[in-house]
């Protein structure tokens, strides 16, 4: 139920006094309510749950998280118990 | 897809797993609150990549699973009324009531419609002025802003044929209930990232202090989950019961104030019954008196319902992390996703359905964990 999907805001407009917009989910475009992201701009990434944007995705925080994960990965090398089987499992999901 | 595929990188996942394997020195029991996280853990097989010392138990964060049987029976009674269009998120249609479900009463001519967003239900009300449209407003804090906005929107549009059957639940009181139980085994929590996107995580700080458990705000992609688990294991090993945020690209301590304002405008805290668990004080939201005319329970007379749960179903103990789905004698035999005895076998986020789908029918022998 709490499934929420990231997407890119491609258009912002108003219907019946509500801020609405078109959000692109990697090629699939759907309408969403943008009332809860009052600072949203076209081009921002947001998280959509049951047709509502719950927040904007912070590019800065995303970059810092990925930098930290890269640092952790560079520290320890490969753990012998986490082998190629799990690699293929993840790769198949991408 | 940006902000999705980066968090499925196998190399970075190996790095986190290696760090977890290096850090852990003893057994720990960690609960992921959210059913969406349970599903992702099973889907990506994360439980089988972790050290055998980590036991993941699955929390009550599946709204379809915990919506009380009484409310499901009321939904069935409302949907059966002539002149009513009953609208619901799709997950609820196959949840068993006392005998029937919304799917089966739709087959016998009730007008039950699945909506993607509660604003779609408002739209159906505008398009059908001669019908009464009822929306089954279930969900945790994540879904409350959408459900609340539908009421606000119907109010400002002056719609008199829209109402909601509300069954809202909140995470922090459920954590209190789990941690104060004498049977509690949970030593650390992965807090639900999308609940926290809305509400922030300040509410978890007193819980971490009171019960001396670390709480880590965690997202839903494989790297998000592994990072949440990694931070939790570090805090447990260091003996630190604090709240940390492993999902900062979406979650702040304060959460989304605009969403909280609309929730607080429409809803007020109330006691709530959780299916399989029972009454948890202060764990729900109901409509404020100013919006009580949108309450479907007040608008329609509903005959007294007599909820009767399947005697075989032990979902309540599963939702509290006391037992695992495969400990249930009915699991995969009398109870399957096609013929569920309880709600946890219905929703994809229900622990029983996730175990069934991904074949966690027996415990993985510990000597095989992580060996590929």
Interface residues (C-beta under 8 A of the other chain):
Chain A: X1 X2 X3 X4 X5 X6 X8 X16 X17 X18 X25 X26 X33 X35 X36 X37 X38 X45 X47 X49 X50 X51 X52 X54 X55 X57 X58 X61 X62 X64 X65 X66 X69 X70 X72 X73 X74 X75 X76 X77 X78 X79 X81 X82 X83 X84 X85 X86 X87 X89 X90 X91 X93 X94
Chain B: X1 X2 X3 X4 X5 X6 X8 X9 X10 X11 X12 X13 X14 X15 X16 X17 X18 X19 X21 X22 X34 X35 X36 X43 X44 X45 X49 X51 X61 X62 X63 X64 X89 X91 X116 X117 X118 X119 X120 X138 X139 X140 X142 X143 X145 X146 X149 X153 X156 X157 X192 X194 X195 X197 X198 X220 X222 X223 X227 X230 X248 X249 X250 X251 X256 X258 X259 X262 X347 X349 X370 X371 X372
